[in-house]
Amino acid sequence: MGRGFVTAEEVARKAGVSRSAVSRTFTPGGSVSTAVRRKVMKAAQELGYRVNRLAQGLNNDRSNLIGVVGANLGSPFISKQLDLLSIGLLRRGLQCLLLNAADARKDIAPLIELLFEFRAQAIVVLSGEPPASIIDECIANGVRLILINQRLDRTDTNMVLSDDSHGADLAAMRLVQARCRKVAVISSGSKTPAQMRRVSAFSQRMAIEGVDVVSWSDGPTSYESGYQAGCDLLGDKDIDGAFCVTDLLALGFMDAARLEMGRHVPQDLSIVGFDDIPQARWKSYQLTTVGQSFDVLTEKVLTALASDEPETRLQIVPVALVERITAG
């Protein structure tokens, strides 16, 4: 076992200065003479001292930590979000404290309360809706709360939403363009707000266009659920189109269509997904999908972290149809 981290007290003794002088030396804007700073920096280098940022944040009643709470962290959409968000936070001198809510889907309040104990200056919720009492506590403690793809009827909470309804409408019209007459809409059993918005908007558009819709929803938001949907639905030869509300579901659905059910994509079955995850571009899929920019999504979250302007409370991430080869 190692001897542990070098302390500020040890640096002070070696430099022949006070403990507070060490603290001021490593505090941006701290008042310390050039001679003392030189002594402290020399001693710190020789001892291998590193500042305890967590303790420093606690002393200031606010750390540089941004709490990130999410479930289904292994999904391509969430992992891409985390990748870009954590990089963006680091570039702004902030640290990402990630908490996995997979075991707390029904109530993420304990996780958010834990972030209060770490003096997180803001909390980003990727999935799971926080109860109203937690939102009130965040506001009372000056902790900014940012929800991604979850819309609440409140004006005091930051929300970043993809334009789900418009995206689902684009998917519907693409299948109409492909002359589909009976289509499936596939979602998972998680019934997240984003998925429900997409299902609703798609079904409404198809009703207007006079196209029959079969709905399927079961299991987690996963490749396997999409595969199961394909096996369950595609025995019906009249189904000639499908909108999967996430790309991951779409990839599983497509493989079931091709490998299990003998269907040809897009010759007799058109498929459209949503999200434009990296795997949608893979040569074996080349999925036509509704894309939302991960870069724009990340930038809007970072804007919400930094801004107190009312217009940043609700930010919409635009979407666009990404045409590849799976729609006729």
C-alpha positions in Angstrom: 0.0 0.0 0.0 1.2 3.5 -0.8 1.7 6.2 1.8 -1.2 8.3 0.4 -1.4 11.8 -1.1 0.9 14.5 -0.2 -0.9 17.1 2.0 -0.8 20.9 1.9 0.6 20.8 5.5 3.6 18.9 4.2 4.2 21.4 1.5 3.9 24.2 4.0 6.5 22.6 6.3 9.0 22.0 3.4 8.5 25.5 2.0 8.7 27.1 5.5 5.4 29.0 5.0 1.9 28.8 6.6 -0.8 26.4 5.5 -2.9 29.3 4.3 -0.1 30.5 2.1 -0.1 27.2 0.3 -3.9 27.4 -0.1 -3.7 31.0 -1.5 -0.9 29.9 -3.9 -3.2 27.3 -5.5 -6.3 29.4 -5.5 -6.9 31.4 -8.7 -6.5 35.1 -7.8 -5.2 34.3 -4.4 -3.0 37.0 -2.8 0.6 35.7 -2.2 4.0 37.3 -2.7 6.2 36.2 -5.6 8.9 34.9 -3.2 6.4 32.8 -1.2 4.8 31.5 -4.4 8.2 30.4 -5.7 8.9 28.5 -2.5 5.6 26.8 -2.4 5.7 25.7 -6.1 9.2 24.4 -5.6 8.2 22.4 -2.6 5.1 21.1 -4.2 7.0 19.9 -7.3 9.6 18.1 -5.2 7.0 16.4 -3.1 4.6 15.6 -5.9 1.7 17.6 -4.4 -1.7 17.8 -6.2 -4.5 20.1 -5.1 -7.5 18.5 -3.5 -10.2 20.0 -5.8 -13.1 18.2 -4.0 -12.1 19.7 -0.6 -11.5 23.1 -2.3 -15.0 22.9 -3.7 -16.5 22.0 -0.3 -14.8 25.0 1.3 -16.4 27.2 -1.4 -19.9 25.7 -0.9 -19.9 24.6 -4.5 -17.6 22.2 -6.4 -16.7 22.2 -10.1 -18.7 18.9 -10.4 -21.6 18.5 -12.8 -23.7 15.6 -11.9 -25.0 13.5 -14.8 -27.8 10.9 -14.0 -28.8 8.4 -16.6 -29.9 4.8 -17.3 -29.3 2.5 -20.2 -25.8 3.9 -20.4 -24.7 1.2 -22.8 -27.0 2.4 -25.6 -25.2 4.0 -28.5 -27.3 7.2 -28.2 -26.6 7.7 -24.5 -22.9 6.7 -24.7 -22.4 9.2 -27.6 -24.1 11.9 -25.5 -21.9 11.1 -22.5 -18.7 11.2 -24.7 -19.4 14.6 -26.1 -20.8 16.1 -22.8 -17.9 15.0 -20.7 -15.4 16.4 -23.2 -17.3 19.7 -23.3 -17.3 19.9 -19.5 -13.6 19.3 -19.2 -12.9 22.0 -21.7 -14.8 24.4 -19.5 -12.8 23.4 -16.4 -15.7 21.3 -15.0 -15.8 17.6 -14.0 -18.5 15.0 -14.8 -19.8 13.0 -11.9 -21.8 10.1 -13.5 -24.4 8.2 -11.6 -26.1 5.1 -13.1 -29.8 5.2 -12.6 -30.5 1.7 -14.0 -31.6 0.4 -10.6 -33.5 3.6 -9.7 -35.8 4.1 -12.8 -38.9 4.5 -10.6 -37.3 7.1 -8.4 -34.0 8.9 -9.1 -34.5 11.3 -6.1 -31.8 9.4 -4.0 -29.2 9.8 -6.7 -29.9 13.6 -7.0 -29.8 14.0 -3.2 -26.4 12.3 -3.3 -25.2 14.9 -5.8 -26.3 17.6 -3.4 -23.8 16.1 -0.9 -21.0 16.5 -3.4 -22.0 20.2 -3.8 -22.6 19.7 -7.6 -23.2 23.0 -9.2 -25.6 21.6 -11.7 -27.3 18.3 -12.5 -28.0 16.9 -16.0 -30.7 14.2 -16.2 -30.4 12.0 -19.3 -33.2 9.7 -18.3 -35.8 9.3 -15.5 -38.1 12.1 -14.4 -37.2 13.8 -11.1 -40.1 14.4 -8.7 -41.3 17.9 -8.2 -39.9 18.1 -4.6 -36.4 17.5 -5.9 -36.8 20.2 -8.6 -37.9 22.6 -5.8 -34.9 21.6 -3.7 -32.5 22.2 -6.7 -33.9 25.7 -7.2 -33.8 26.4 -3.4 -30.1 25.4 -3.3 -29.1 27.2 -6.5 -28.4 24.0 -8.3 -29.2 24.2 -12.0 -31.3 21.2 -13.3 -31.2 20.3 -16.9 -33.5 17.6 -18.4 -32.7 16.0 -21.8 -35.7 14.9 -23.8 -38.1 15.2 -20.9 -40.7 17.9 -21.0 -42.3 19.2 -17.7 -45.0 21.8 -17.3 -42.6 24.1 -15.5 -40.9 27.4 -16.4 -38.1 27.1 -13.7 -36.3 24.0 -15.1 -34.0 23.8 -18.1 -35.1 21.3 -20.8 -33.3 20.3 -24.0 -35.6 18.4 -26.4 -35.2 16.9 -29.8 -38.0 18.0 -32.2 -39.6 14.6 -31.9 -43.0 15.4 -33.4 -41.5 17.0 -36.5 -39.0 14.1 -36.8 -41.8 11.5 -36.6 -43.7 13.4 -39.3 -40.7 13.3 -41.6 -40.5 9.6 -41.1 -44.2 9.1 -41.8 -44.0 11.2 -45.0 -40.9 9.2 -46.2 -42.9 6.0 -45.9 -45.8 7.6 -47.7 -43.4 8.5 -50.4 -42.3 4.9 -50.5 -46.0 4.0 -51.2 -46.4 1.9 -48.1 -50.0 1.0 -47.4 -49.6 -0.8 -44.0 -46.9 0.2 -41.6 -45.6 -0.8 -38.2 -44.5 1.7 -35.5 -42.1 0.0 -33.1 -41.2 1.3 -29.6 -40.0 -0.2 -26.4 -41.8 -1.1 -23.2 -40.0 1.8 -21.4 -42.5 4.3 -22.9 -40.2 7.3 -22.4 -41.7 10.7 -23.1 -39.6 11.0 -26.3 -40.7 7.7 -27.6 -44.4 8.4 -26.9 -44.2 11.7 -28.7 -42.7 10.0 -31.7 -45.3 7.2 -31.8 -48.2 9.7 -31.4 -47.0 12.1 -34.1 -46.3 9.3 -36.5 -49.7 7.7 -36.0 -51.5 11.0 -36.4 -49.8 11.7 -39.7 -50.5 8.2 -41.0 -54.2 8.6 -40.1 -54.3 11.8 -42.1 -52.6 10.0 -45.0 -55.0 7.0 -44.8 -52.3 4.5 -44.1 -53.0 1.6 -41.7 -50.7 1.5 -38.6 -49.9 -1.5 -36.4 -48.2 -0.6 -33.1 -45.7 -2.8 -31.2 -44.1 -1.9 -27.8 -42.3 -4.3 -25.5 -39.0 -4.9 -23.7 -36.1 -2.5 -23.1 -34.9 -0.1 -25.8 -32.5 -2.5 -27.4 -31.4 -4.3 -30.5 -33.0 -7.5 -29.1 -36.4 -5.8 -28.7 -36.3 -4.6 -32.3 -35.4 -8.1 -33.5 -38.4 -9.5 -31.5 -40.7 -7.0 -33.0 -39.6 -8.1 -36.5 -40.3 -11.7 -35.7 -43.7 -10.9 -34.2 -44.9 -8.6 -36.9 -43.5 -9.6 -40.2 -45.5 -12.8 -40.6 -48.1 -10.3 -41.9 -47.0 -9.9 -45.5 -49.2 -6.8 -45.9 -46.8 -4.8 -43.7 -44.5 -3.0 -46.1 -43.1 -0.3 -44.0 -41.8 0.4 -40.4 -40.9 3.3 -38.3 -38.7 2.4 -35.3 -38.6 5.2 -32.8 -34.9 4.6 -32.1 -32.2 3.4 -34.5 -31.2 0.6 -32.1 -34.7 -0.9 -32.4 -34.5 -0.4 -36.2 -31.2 -2.3 -36.6 -32.7 -5.3 -34.7 -35.9 -5.1 -36.7 -34.0 -5.0 -40.0 -31.9 -8.0 -39.1 -35.1 -10.0 -38.2 -36.7 -9.0 -41.5 -33.7 -10.1 -43.5 -32.4 -13.1 -41.5 -35.6 -14.6 -40.0 -38.6 -13.5 -42.1 -37.1 -13.5 -45.7 -38.0 -9.9 -46.3 -36.0 -7.7 -48.7 -35.1 -4.1 -47.6 -36.1 -1.8 -49.2 -37.6 -3.8 -52.1 -40.6 -5.0 -50.2 -40.1 -3.5 -46.8 -39.1 0.2 -46.1 -37.6 1.0 -42.7 -36.9 4.4 -41.1 -35.3 4.9 -37.7 -34.6 7.9 -35.4 -31.5 9.4 -33.8 -28.7 8.7 -36.4 -26.5 6.8 -34.1 -23.0 5.9 -35.5 -24.1 2.3 -36.1 -26.8 3.5 -38.5 -24.0 4.4 -41.0 -22.5 1.0 -40.9 -22.2 -0.6 -44.4 -24.4 -3.6 -43.4 -27.3 -1.3 -42.4 -27.1 2.2 -44.1 -30.3 3.1 -42.3 -32.5 5.9 -43.4 -33.3 7.8 -40.2 -34.2 11.0 -38.6 -31.0 12.6 -37.4 -30.5 15.0 -34.5 -27.0 16.5 -34.1 -25.1 15.2 -31.1 -22.9 18.3 -31.3 -25.9 20.6 -31.2 -27.5 18.7 -28.4 -24.3 19.0 -26.3 -23.9 22.7 -27.1 -27.4 23.4 -25.9 -26.8 21.5 -22.6 -23.6 23.5 -22.1 -25.5 26.8 -22.9 -28.1 25.9 -20.3 -25.3 25.4 -17.8 -23.9 28.8 -18.4 -26.9 31.0 -19.0 -29.6 32.5 -16.7 -31.6 33.9 -19.6 -35.3 32.8 -19.7 -35.0 31.8 -23.4 -32.6 29.1 -22.6 -35.0 27.3 -20.3 -36.5 25.4 -23.3 -34.2 24.6 -26.2 -35.2 22.5 -29.2 -32.7 20.4 -31.1 -33.6 20.4 -34.8 -33.9 17.2 -36.8 -33.6 16.3 -40.4 -34.2 13.2 -42.6 -31.0 11.4 -43.3 -31.5 9.5 -46.5 -29.6 6.2 -47.0 -30.9 3.0 -48.5 -33.5 1.4 -46.4 -36.6 3.2 -47.7 -38.0 2.5 -51.1 
